[in-house]
């Protein structure tokens, strides 16, 4: 398998931090040639330095998934250097926390621009070559929020629901060409995406404290913080699941990563909508106002 890995090229978006970075390092350590894409020049430089220190077949490149020219330029650069992309991991994403009524339409647009339209841009740039070669794997980073929507997560969850639907379509459309589309569904894993989410909603801090949904915000943020603190799943654990999906002879359509993801999928299958709603409301302390 080592020789086969050395001939395989992987493109990972959002690869200079969190889950993407863990996957980039693991795959490079296992012999894959990895192109780690990201926007931050500083983070790319640090990852390049680490790869050089460890003598890994990993290099970074600039890519903004929200910019079509940036995506096309980065993908073309990989084809010039490596000749092919065998695995695409669509990992770039961000989180906007906010009640549906509170979030501005501009923030909804930015949520989908990164988490959904960015995925489409990169996938469309890579697919023609994969299809011509009749081989390839596309890993889509979804979330528990892709099939269960907690309060204040409407925008993020909607973007991940869209990723689930997109992946379902691709799984059928690409079947004739030998290309596998695989969903990775993490639950709570501690990464920089959480503090970044809080930075993105600084303008909503007053609503968080005094608006009509203040109780729900406090309950959600407290529950999320507590669950993350208890989570024993690391980005490296998630990277191992991605590796399994890449190397499985017959990969599954979906891979749950954390115990929360597995429990949530089972609960969704077993419970009625009303029972699931009661479970979520009880978890977040949501009651009728008198």
Secondary structure as UniProt FT lines:
FT   HELIX           2..6
FT   STRAND          9..12
FT   TURN            13..14
FT   HELIX           18..29
FT   TURN            30..31
FT   STRAND          33..38
FT   HELIX           41..54
FT   STRAND          58..62
FT   TURN            65..66
FT   HELIX           68..82
FT   STRAND          87..90
FT   TURN            100..102
FT   HELIX           105..112
FT   HELIX           113..117
FT   HELIX           118..133
FT   STRAND          136..141
FT   HELIX           144..146
FT   TURN            151..152
FT   HELIX           154..173
FT   HELIX           175..177
FT   STRAND          179..185
FT   HELIX           193..200
FT   HELIX           202..204
FT   HELIX           205..210
FT   TURN            212..213
FT   HELIX           214..230
FT   HELIX           235..247
FT   TURN            249..250
FT   STRAND          254..256
FT   HELIX           259..270
FT   HELIX           273..283
FT   TURN            284..285
//
